[in-house]
């Protein structure tokens, strides 16, 4: 809640698992942008993650139908599609292959997406799905994706693995979501990303944006796996979340590259240089006490 303090918003409170509270807060609205989720990948199996993502979204959908909401924009994840290499990145047409990771966040997001698309196919429920890649930007209060920037700048992160990701400024994803209220096609998914970067490339950009020397070392893949495996065992014993779990180690070694051509074309999604997102993310962290 604190992250919303000072913003020009009317704030209501409810529980995504309580349909009555949702109906109270959604009554009188014409549009809904549904962003709520648990994005943690540890523990990889979590009943609460499944309930919040799948059951919570179903509740929002059913109340939206009951109230006659004109359009619902659902924030999914690019992980609901299989990625590809830089020369042939994943798109909205790429088949889901995330079952292999055994992570409830990923599978629940995919199953939720399929539920929404099925409701559109069967009953023409007015939904559009935005599928962000790895977002960087301010207001990351958990922190989530920006955690590695905190660790980099505080000296806790000195190594990187093979692989890479598609990175995007969070404000560009927000713009795509807002545009989707009136643009885009119902019953469609839109991958919302920007730059396909190897981890080395991203950290070089981050260091340059923050005027920090790049001194990181590349870690062989098998060592990443070993570190993740040992961390996962230790986490089960201590009950403390691992710095890098085995599932995260597996994910980190894959090139998660995507194309956002469809979102750019149909939702007029901006493409802000990722360095700007890094700078604004770090500035927000410093202003809010996450970094000195």
Secondary structure as a PSIPRED ss2 file (coil, helix, strand):
# PSIPRED VFORMAT (PSIPRED V4.0)

   1 X C   1.000  0.000  0.000
   2 X H   0.000  1.000  0.000
   3 X H   0.000  1.000  0.000
   4 X H   0.000  1.000  0.000
   5 X C   1.000  0.000  0.000
   6 X C   1.000  0.000  0.000
   7 X C   1.000  0.000  0.000
   8 X C   1.000  0.000  0.000
   9 X C   1.000  0.000  0.000
  10 X C   1.000  0.000  0.000
  11 X C   1.000  0.000  0.000
  12 X C   1.000  0.000  0.000
  13 X C   1.000  0.000  0.000
  14 X C   1.000  0.000  0.000
  15 X C   1.000  0.000  0.000
  16 X C   1.000  0.000  0.000
  17 X C   1.000  0.000  0.000
  18 X C   1.000  0.000  0.000
  19 X H   0.000  1.000  0.000
  20 X H   0.000  1.000  0.000
  21 X H   0.000  1.000  0.000
  22 X H   0.000  1.000  0.000
  23 X H   0.000  1.000  0.000
  24 X H   0.000  1.000  0.000
  25 X H   0.000  1.000  0.000
  26 X H   0.000  1.000  0.000
  27 X C   1.000  0.000  0.000
  28 X C   1.000  0.000  0.000
  29 X C   1.000  0.000  0.000
  30 X C   1.000  0.000  0.000
  31 X E   0.000  0.000  1.000
  32 X E   0.000  0.000  1.000
  33 X E   0.000  0.000  1.000
  34 X E   0.000  0.000  1.000
  35 X C   1.000  0.000  0.000
  36 X C   1.000  0.000  0.000
  37 X C   1.000  0.000  0.000
  38 X C   1.000  0.000  0.000
  39 X C   1.000  0.000  0.000
  40 X C   1.000  0.000  0.000
  41 X C   1.000  0.000  0.000
  42 X C   1.000  0.000  0.000
  43 X C   1.000  0.000  0.000
  44 X C   1.000  0.000  0.000
  45 X C   1.000  0.000  0.000
  46 X C   1.000  0.000  0.000
  47 X H   0.000  1.000  0.000
  48 X H   0.000  1.000  0.000
  49 X H   0.000  1.000  0.000
  50 X H   0.000  1.000  0.000
  51 X H   0.000  1.000  0.000
  52 X H   0.000  1.000  0.000
  53 X H   0.000  1.000  0.000
  54 X H   0.000  1.000  0.000
  55 X H   0.000  1.000  0.000
  56 X H   0.000  1.000  0.000
  57 X H   0.000  1.000  0.000
  58 X H   0.000  1.000  0.000
  59 X H   0.000  1.000  0.000
  60 X H   0.000  1.000  0.000
  61 X H   0.000  1.000  0.000
  62 X H   0.000  1.000  0.000
  63 X H   0.000  1.000  0.000
  64 X H   0.000  1.000  0.000
  65 X H   0.000  1.000  0.000
  66 X H   0.000  1.000  0.000
  67 X H   0.000  1.000  0.000
  68 X C   1.000  0.000  0.000
  69 X C   1.000  0.000  0.000
  70 X C   1.000  0.000  0.000
  71 X E   0.000  0.000  1.000
  72 X E   0.000  0.000  1.000
  73 X E   0.000  0.000  1.000
  74 X E   0.000  0.000  1.000
  75 X E   0.000  0.000  1.000
  76 X C   1.000  0.000  0.000
  77 X C   1.000  0.000  0.000
  78 X H   0.000  1.000  0.000
  79 X H   0.000  1.000  0.000
  80 X H   0.000  1.000  0.000
  81 X C   1.000  0.000  0.000
  82 X C   1.000  0.000  0.000
  83 X C   1.000  0.000  0.000
  84 X E   0.000  0.000  1.000
  85 X C   1.000  0.000  0.000
  86 X H   0.000  1.000  0.000
  87 X H   0.000  1.000  0.000
  88 X H   0.000  1.000  0.000
  89 X C   1.000  0.000  0.000
  90 X E   0.000  0.000  1.000
  91 X C   1.000  0.000  0.000
  92 X C   1.000  0.000  0.000
  93 X C   1.000  0.000  0.000
  94 X C   1.000  0.000  0.000
  95 X C   1.000  0.000  0.000
  96 X C   1.000  0.000  0.000
  97 X C   1.000  0.000  0.000
  98 X H   0.000  1.000  0.000
  99 X H   0.000  1.000  0.000
 100 X H   0.000  1.000  0.000
 101 X H   0.000  1.000  0.000
 102 X C   1.000  0.000  0.000
 103 X C   1.000  0.000  0.000
 104 X H   0.000  1.000  0.000
 105 X H   0.000  1.000  0.000
 106 X H   0.000  1.000  0.000
 107 X H   0.000  1.000  0.000
 108 X H   0.000  1.000  0.000
 109 X H   0.000  1.000  0.000
 110 X H   0.000  1.000  0.000
 111 X H   0.000  1.000  0.000
 112 X H   0.000  1.000  0.000
 113 X H   0.000  1.000  0.000
 114 X H   0.000  1.000  0.000
 115 X H   0.000  1.000  0.000
 116 X H   0.000  1.000  0.000
 117 X H   0.000  1.000  0.000
 118 X H   0.000  1.000  0.000
 119 X H   0.000  1.000  0.000
 120 X H   0.000  1.000  0.000
 121 X H   0.000  1.000  0.000
 122 X H   0.000  1.000  0.000
 123 X H   0.000  1.000  0.000
 124 X C   1.000  0.000  0.000
 125 X C   1.000  0.000  0.000
 126 X C   1.000  0.000  0.000
 127 X E   0.000  0.000  1.000
 128 X E   0.000  0.000  1.000
 129 X E   0.000  0.000  1.000
 130 X E   0.000  0.000  1.000
 131 X E   0.000  0.000  1.000
 132 X E   0.000  0.000  1.000
 133 X C   1.000  0.000  0.000
 134 X E   0.000  0.000  1.000
 135 X E   0.000  0.000  1.000
 136 X E   0.000  0.000  1.000
 137 X C   1.000  0.000  0.000
 138 X C   1.000  0.000  0.000
 139 X C   1.000  0.000  0.000
 140 X C   1.000  0.000  0.000
 141 X C   1.000  0.000  0.000
 142 X C   1.000  0.000  0.000
 143 X C   1.000  0.000  0.000
 144 X C   1.000  0.000  0.000
 145 X C   1.000  0.000  0.000
 146 X C   1.000  0.000  0.000
 147 X H   0.000  1.000  0.000
 148 X H   0.000  1.000  0.000
 149 X H   0.000  1.000  0.000
 150 X H   0.000  1.000  0.000
 151 X H   0.000  1.000  0.000
 152 X H   0.000  1.000  0.000
 153 X H   0.000  1.000  0.000
 154 X C   1.000  0.000  0.000
 155 X C   1.000  0.000  0.000
 156 X C   1.000  0.000  0.000
 157 X C   1.000  0.000  0.000
 158 X C   1.000  0.000  0.000
 159 X E   0.000  0.000  1.000
 160 X E   0.000  0.000  1.000
 161 X C   1.000  0.000  0.000
 162 X C   1.000  0.000  0.000
 163 X C   1.000  0.000  0.000
 164 X E   0.000  0.000  1.000
 165 X E   0.000  0.000  1.000
 166 X E   0.000  0.000  1.000
 167 X E   0.000  0.000  1.000
 168 X E   0.000  0.000  1.000
 169 X E   0.000  0.000  1.000
 170 X H   0.000  1.000  0.000
 171 X H   0.000  1.000  0.000
 172 X H   0.000  1.000  0.000
 173 X H   0.000  1.000  0.000
 174 X H   0.000  1.000  0.000
 175 X H   0.000  1.000  0.000
 176 X H   0.000  1.000  0.000
 177 X H   0.000  1.000  0.000
 178 X H   0.000  1.000  0.000
 179 X H   0.000  1.000  0.000
 180 X C   1.000  0.000  0.000
 181 X C   1.000  0.000  0.000
 182 X C   1.000  0.000  0.000
 183 X C   1.000  0.000  0.000
 184 X C   1.000  0.000  0.000
 185 X C   1.000  0.000  0.000
 186 X C   1.000  0.000  0.000
 187 X C   1.000  0.000  0.000
 188 X C   1.000  0.000  0.000
 189 X E   0.000  0.000  1.000
 190 X E   0.000  0.000  1.000
 191 X E   0.000  0.000  1.000
 192 X E   0.000  0.000  1.000
 193 X C   1.000  0.000  0.000
 194 X C   1.000  0.000  0.000
 195 X E   0.000  0.000  1.000
 196 X E   0.000  0.000  1.000
 197 X E   0.000  0.000  1.000
 198 X E   0.000  0.000  1.000
 199 X H   0.000  1.000  0.000
 200 X H   0.000  1.000  0.000
 201 X H   0.000  1.000  0.000
 202 X H   0.000  1.000  0.000
 203 X H   0.000  1.000  0.000
 204 X H   0.000  1.000  0.000
 205 X H   0.000  1.000  0.000
 206 X H   0.000  1.000  0.000
 207 X H   0.000  1.000  0.000
 208 X H   0.000  1.000  0.000
 209 X H   0.000  1.000  0.000
 210 X C   1.000  0.000  0.000
 211 X C   1.000  0.000  0.000
 212 X C   1.000  0.000  0.000
 213 X C   1.000  0.000  0.000
 214 X C   1.000  0.000  0.000
 215 X C   1.000  0.000  0.000
 216 X C   1.000  0.000  0.000
 217 X E   0.000  0.000  1.000
 218 X E   0.000  0.000  1.000
 219 X C   1.000  0.000  0.000
 220 X C   1.000  0.000  0.000
 221 X H   0.000  1.000  0.000
 222 X H   0.000  1.000  0.000
 223 X H   0.000  1.000  0.000
 224 X H   0.000  1.000  0.000
 225 X H   0.000  1.000  0.000
 226 X H   0.000  1.000  0.000
 227 X H   0.000  1.000  0.000
 228 X H   0.000  1.000  0.000
 229 X H   0.000  1.000  0.000
 230 X H   0.000  1.000  0.000
 231 X H   0.000  1.000  0.000
 232 X H   0.000  1.000  0.000
 233 X H   0.000  1.000  0.000
 234 X H   0.000  1.000  0.000
 235 X H   0.000  1.000  0.000
 236 X H   0.000  1.000  0.000
 237 X H   0.000  1.000  0.000
 238 X H   0.000  1.000  0.000
 239 X C   1.000  0.000  0.000
 240 X C   1.000  0.000  0.000
 241 X C   1.000  0.000  0.000
 242 X C   1.000  0.000  0.000
 243 X C   1.000  0.000  0.000
 244 X C   1.000  0.000  0.000
 245 X C   1.000  0.000  0.000
 246 X H   0.000  1.000  0.000
 247 X H   0.000  1.000  0.000
 248 X H   0.000  1.000  0.000
 249 X H   0.000  1.000  0.000
 250 X H   0.000  1.000  0.000
 251 X H   0.000  1.000  0.000
 252 X H   0.000  1.000  0.000
 253 X C   1.000  0.000  0.000
 254 X C   1.000  0.000  0.000
 255 X E   0.000  0.000  1.000
 256 X E   0.000  0.000  1.000
 257 X E   0.000  0.000  1.000
 258 X E   0.000  0.000  1.000
 259 X C   1.000  0.000  0.000
 260 X C   1.000  0.000  0.000
 261 X H   0.000  1.000  0.000
 262 X H   0.000  1.000  0.000
 263 X H   0.000  1.000  0.000
 264 X H   0.000  1.000  0.000
 265 X H   0.000  1.000  0.000
 266 X H   0.000  1.000  0.000
 267 X H   0.000  1.000  0.000
 268 X C   1.000  0.000  0.000
 269 X C   1.000  0.000  0.000
 270 X C   1.000  0.000  0.000
 271 X C   1.000  0.000  0.000
 272 X C   1.000  0.000  0.000
 273 X C   1.000  0.000  0.000
 274 X H   0.000  1.000  0.000
 275 X H   0.000  1.000  0.000
 276 X H   0.000  1.000  0.000
 277 X H   0.000  1.000  0.000
 278 X H   0.000  1.000  0.000
 279 X H   0.000  1.000  0.000
 280 X H   0.000  1.000  0.000
 281 X H   0.000  1.000  0.000
 282 X H   0.000  1.000  0.000
 283 X H   0.000  1.000  0.000
 284 X H   0.000  1.000  0.000
 285 X H   0.000  1.000  0.000
 286 X H   0.000  1.000  0.000
 287 X H   0.000  1.000  0.000
 288 X C   1.000  0.000  0.000
 289 X C   1.000  0.000  0.000
 290 X C   1.000  0.000  0.000
 291 X C   1.000  0.000  0.000
 292 X C   1.000  0.000  0.000
